[in-house]
Each structure stands twice: as structure tokens, then as C-alpha cells.
Amino acid sequence: MNDSKIYDVAVVGGGLSGITFAHTVAKHGLEVLLLEKRDVLGGCVHTINPYKDNYFAELGAHTIYSSYAAIIRLINACKLQGEIIPYKSAPYKMYANGHISSMFRHIYPIEGFFSLFNIFTTKKRGLTVAEYYSKLLGKRNFADLIHPATSAVICQNSATFAADLLLKIRKKDKTYPRSFTINGGLGALLNTAANGKNIELHTNADVVGIEKTTNGWDIKTASGAYSTKQLALATEGRVAAELVAPVYQDMAKLLKALPSRASRAFNVSFAANKSNVKHFAYIIAKNASFTAIVSRDMLPDVQYRSATFHFKPDSNPAYDRQTADEVLELKDRDYVTNTAHFELPHLGVSHHEWRRQLDTELVKAHGFYLLGNYFDGLSMEDCALRAENEALRAARAANIHI
Ligand SMILES: Cc1cc2nc3c(=O)[nH]c(=O)nc-3n(C[C@H](O)[C@H](O)[C@H](O)COP(=O)(O)OP(=O)(O)OC[C@H]3O[C@@H](n4cnc5c(N)ncnc54)[C@H](O)[C@@H]3O)c2cc1C
């Protein structure tokens, strides 16, 4: 608790958005307070060390691509270029009817060929993933391959998700590996960025209230109170709705209306000789209790293997181990497990209109910023880009010349 100090900027939420924002404003010389409710940073970035050694695995976000320019800028600003580890290629597989098979077995080439001509007349904007890809590749290709694959990417049923907010084409920086992580996992990047100069970090700091003052904002946590000139909320939309409700009622209404989907990540880490399943990058599931399994086989290790199941919210956690045993053909239960719960927004086709209304409300809010994965898309790059741009706006508002 710090009664007298007034921070230049306070950031609520220590996930990728909050940390990128904090790091960017701090780099411009502003004094930043970063508050995270959990005892660890990361949010949807959830790196674990199952054996309490250097071997790491990811329960949440796992891959940085060479097209992630804002994330690459963060890596460079943290001087972590030397810690980049390229992912090795490994096959993508499909799990359907209790069997793992090649993805190619689930393609209908003739239907796909004839539908593909629709690419010239079909625009993504305004269409759901189901509508767009059924037109582009055919209904059977959508049902058997594209629907499970896109649901795997966003850890939720993709059918009613907006097609233009799912996968984006971005320019690749060919000086970086196509896909990669950081030594120690993605959590290592966020920990380094959050512990930089000019950032005062508090974990176990659950923000329970915010209040507008003449010169800025007061923030309350269960154990302290803080004052700041500018405030950024980088939490899930649901939490932001509760926090802004006493200050900006119309904004709170919009945030409250944002749909979200829960998912459960269940990681099994085991000795490399314990599974009969050959190395794979992803297993995409069709009609199963999980949407996908993301393995760590892209970073092969002589001693261990590790795989994270992304279970659907209506699946029963009591069967997580049994599912892992069956799918990965694990011989005995000599493995380490870890579970994490996530919440991701569901951005439907009405999201653009929702966003327009939210932006109208945000223009009226001075010294206040909203960040997160419910603006331009769910990917880490979407989050980092918004956080970076908003941080520059906050720096300019503090009379920093950029
Ligand atoms: C399983 C999974 C896999 C993914 N894989 C990828 C991938 O490989 N590549 C990719 O680009 N994207 C991936 N994503 C998407 C991406 O990771 C997320 O969209 C992004 O990390 C979200 O970051 P954020 O900071 O906006 O939100 P969050 O990560 O949700 O962070 C919000 C933070 O706010 C904190 N908080 C909440 N309430 C309070 C409060 N009252 N007080 C203080 N703190 C609070 C939370 O504890 C949390 O740390 C994945 C997402 C998931 C769930």
C-alpha cells in the first residue's frame, strides 16, 4: 500500500495486454503500477515447469509466429532475441471416432476444388466461420475438417465466430523462425517485460474497485489503495464491466453483453518412453470432449514429452486422466498433471457494431484505456498491437513527445 504516491499510469491485469502496455509506457519514462490478481503473471499465457526443472510446457498460449511484429518488438525491447527457440516441424493429426489419423483423410478434394471458385465472390466480413468456409471449401470439408480445426485454434466452437476476426494474414519477418517460443516458455517473456525499469509490480492484487478523482483515479485492492493519473484495465471483459460500472454505465452495459466461452486446459507430462503415440504438433479433435491437444514435440526433449488437452466446458474433469490415457496410449499413470481454466471472448458477426459503440464510449473517457483480446481478435499479436497503440496514446497524454 502506498498512500501518498501518485503513479503516472496504473494497469489492472498482468496478462500479455497489461504487460505490453506497462512495458511500453515505462519505456517512455512514465512510472507504472501493474496489479495482477493471481500470484503469477500471464493470464492466458500459462507456462509450467512440471518437474520443477528447466523443462517447461504451456497450458495456454504456446506459439509466436514470424508475423507477430508487436510481440517481436517486445522480445527485442526485453533483449531476449538470443533466447528465441525455433519450433521444429511435427505433423498435425486428427482424432475422430476414437482414433488418431492423418488430416488428409478428412479432406473431400472434389467438393473443395469446385467450391474454391467462390473465393472470388465471397467476402469474409459479415459472415460466420461456418458460412464463409462452407462456401469456400464445401459443407463436408467444413464439417469434417475446418470446423474442428478452427475450433481448436480458438478453444471454442468456431461456427458462429466472425470469419474476419479468426485468422489474419500478416506480413512475416523472415529474419525470425516461422514459429517459435522463448527459452523458459512464453511466461519468461512476460516476466522479463513486467519486471523492467519504471514498473512497480504487485501480484496477489485483486482490484475490487476504481473511482474517478479530480486528477485521475483511485484504485482499491483487498489489501491496499493506490492513486494514478491514468488507468488501463487489461482484464477479461466481464471483470472490466464490473469495475467500470460505477463510473461509465453505458460502457459497462456493452462490456457486460460481450459473450465469452470457458475452456479447461489439462496438461500431462511424462517420460519420453511412456507413450506409444508418435511425435505430433497438434491433434485436432472431432466429436470429442476436447477441441485439441497441443504437444511439446516441436521442442523435442530426450527425457520428457508433454501434451495439453483443451477440454470443452461441458466435459467432466473427472475423466481428464482417462481421456489422456486412452488418446496418448499412456502405459501407466506415472505422469505429472496440471490444470488451468481460461475464458475467451466469443466474437460473433455483430462484434464490429459492438466495437463501434464501445469506441464511442471510450472517446468520452479521458485518461482511461481498455485493453484485451475482445477488440481486434484473440491472438497474442492482436492484444499486443492494441496495448502498444494505447500505451503510445497514454504517453502522449502525459506530454511525452514520441
Ligand atoms: C488455451 C489458449 C491457447 C492460446 N494459444 C495462443 C497461441 O498459441 N497464439 C496466440 O497468438 N494466441 C493464443 N491464445 C490467445 C492469447 O493467449 C490471449 O488472447 C491473450 O494472451 C490474452 O491476453 P490478455 O492480457 O488480453 O488477457 P488475459 O490473459 O486474460 O489476462 C487478464 C489478466 O487480468 C487479471 N485480472 C483479472 N481480474 C483482475 C482484477 N480484478 N485485478 C487484477 N488483475 C485481474 C487476470 O488474472 C489475468 O492475468 C490462446 C489462448 C488460450 C486460452
Ligand as a Chemical Component Dictionary entry (heavy atoms), coordinates in Angstrom:
data_LIG
# 
_chem_comp.id                   LIG 
_chem_comp.type                 NON-POLYMER 
_chem_comp.pdbx_formal_charge   0 
_chem_comp.three_letter_code    LIG 
# 
loop_
_chem_comp_atom.comp_id 
_chem_comp_atom.atom_id 
_chem_comp_atom.alt_atom_id 
_chem_comp_atom.type_symbol 
_chem_comp_atom.charge 
_chem_comp_atom.model_Cartn_x 
_chem_comp_atom.model_Cartn_y 
_chem_comp_atom.model_Cartn_z 
_chem_comp_atom.pdbx_ordinal 
LIG C1  C1  C 0 -5.559 -22.124 -24.184 1  
LIG C2  C2  C 0 -5.175 -20.925 -25.009 2  
LIG C3  C3  C 0 -4.220 -21.051 -26.018 3  
LIG C4  C4  C 0 -3.871 -19.940 -26.781 4  
LIG N1  N1  N 0 -2.883 -20.071 -27.732 5  
LIG C5  C5  C 0 -2.479 -18.981 -28.416 6  
LIG C6  C6  C 0 -1.349 -19.062 -29.302 7  
LIG O1  O1  O 0 -0.672 -20.077 -29.399 8  
LIG N2  N2  N 0 -1.024 -17.949 -30.015 9  
LIG C7  C7  C 0 -1.720 -16.781 -29.883 10 
LIG O2  O2  O 0 -1.390 -15.804 -30.570 11 
LIG N3  N3  N 0 -2.741 -16.652 -29.003 12 
LIG C8  C8  C 0 -3.122 -17.722 -28.260 13 
LIG N4  N4  N 0 -4.145 -17.602 -27.356 14 
LIG C9  C9  C 0 -4.809 -16.299 -27.165 15 
LIG C10 C10 C 0 -3.984 -15.352 -26.286 16 
LIG O3  O3  O 0 -3.134 -16.076 -25.446 17 
LIG C11 C11 C 0 -4.870 -14.463 -25.404 18 
LIG O4  O4  O 0 -5.927 -13.890 -26.126 19 
LIG C12 C12 C 0 -4.041 -13.353 -24.765 20 
LIG O5  O5  O 0 -2.908 -13.864 -24.112 21 
LIG C13 C13 C 0 -4.932 -12.572 -23.795 22 
LIG O6  O6  O 0 -4.147 -11.669 -23.065 23 
LIG P1  P1  P 0 -4.821 -10.517 -22.180 24 
LIG O7  O7  O 0 -3.735 -9.923  -21.379 25 
LIG O8  O8  O 0 -5.626 -9.622  -23.028 26 
LIG O9  O9  O 0 -5.877 -11.266 -21.250 27 
LIG P2  P2  P 0 -5.624 -12.347 -20.114 28 
LIG O10 O10 O 0 -4.515 -13.222 -20.495 29 
LIG O11 O11 O 0 -6.965 -12.963 -19.855 30 
LIG O12 O12 O 0 -5.153 -11.503 -18.852 31 
LIG C14 C14 C 0 -6.033 -10.832 -17.986 32 
LIG C15 C15 C 0 -5.326 -10.736 -16.655 33 
LIG O13 O13 O 0 -6.085 -9.908  -15.774 34 
LIG C16 C16 C 0 -6.031 -10.454 -14.477 35 
LIG N5  N5  N 0 -7.165 -9.943  -13.703 36 
LIG C17 C17 C 0 -8.479 -10.223 -13.883 37 
LIG N6  N6  N 0 -9.208 -9.573  -12.979 38 
LIG C18 C18 C 0 -8.356 -8.835  -12.221 39 
LIG C19 C19 C 0 -8.533 -7.940  -11.122 40 
LIG N7  N7  N 0 -9.751 -7.659  -10.627 41 
LIG N8  N8  N 0 -7.436 -7.375  -10.561 42 
LIG C20 C20 C 0 -6.190 -7.630  -11.059 43 
LIG N9  N9  N 0 -5.979 -8.486  -12.104 44 
LIG C21 C21 C 0 -7.045 -9.067  -12.672 45 
LIG C22 C22 C 0 -6.117 -11.967 -14.747 46 
LIG O14 O14 O 0 -5.707 -12.726 -13.630 47 
LIG C23 C23 C 0 -5.186 -12.092 -15.959 48 
LIG O15 O15 O 0 -3.851 -12.282 -15.571 49 
LIG C24 C24 C 0 -4.504 -18.696 -26.548 50 
LIG C25 C25 C 0 -5.462 -18.562 -25.527 51 
LIG C26 C26 C 0 -5.797 -19.659 -24.753 52 
LIG C27 C27 C 0 -6.796 -19.526 -23.631 53 
# 
loop_
_chem_comp_bond.comp_id 
_chem_comp_bond.atom_id_1 
_chem_comp_bond.atom_id_2 
_chem_comp_bond.value_order 
_chem_comp_bond.pdbx_ordinal 
LIG C1  C2  SING 1  
LIG C2  C3  SING 2  
LIG C2  C26 DOUB 3  
LIG C3  C4  DOUB 4  
LIG C4  N1  SING 5  
LIG C4  C24 SING 6  
LIG N1  C5  DOUB 7  
LIG C5  C6  SING 8  
LIG C5  C8  SING 9  
LIG C6  O1  DOUB 10 
LIG C6  N2  SING 11 
LIG N2  C7  SING 12 
LIG C7  O2  DOUB 13 
LIG C7  N3  SING 14 
LIG N3  C8  DOUB 15 
LIG C8  N4  SING 16 
LIG N4  C9  SING 17 
LIG N4  C24 SING 18 
LIG C9  C10 SING 19 
LIG C10 O3  SING 20 
LIG C10 C11 SING 21 
LIG C11 O4  SING 22 
LIG C11 C12 SING 23 
LIG C12 O5  SING 24 
LIG C12 C13 SING 25 
LIG C13 O6  SING 26 
LIG O6  P1  SING 27 
LIG P1  O7  DOUB 28 
LIG P1  O8  SING 29 
LIG P1  O9  SING 30 
LIG O9  P2  SING 31 
LIG P2  O10 DOUB 32 
LIG P2  O11 SING 33 
LIG P2  O12 SING 34 
LIG O12 C14 SING 35 
LIG C14 C15 SING 36 
LIG C15 O13 SING 37 
LIG C15 C23 SING 38 
LIG O13 C16 SING 39 
LIG C16 N5  SING 40 
LIG C16 C22 SING 41 
LIG N5  C17 SING 42 
LIG N5  C21 SING 43 
LIG C17 N6  DOUB 44 
LIG N6  C18 SING 45 
LIG C18 C19 SING 46 
LIG C18 C21 DOUB 47 
LIG C19 N7  SING 48 
LIG C19 N8  DOUB 49 
LIG N8  C20 SING 50 
LIG C20 N9  DOUB 51 
LIG N9  C21 SING 52 
LIG C22 O14 SING 53 
LIG C22 C23 SING 54 
LIG C23 O15 SING 55 
LIG C24 C25 DOUB 56 
LIG C25 C26 SING 57 
LIG C26 C27 SING 58 
# 
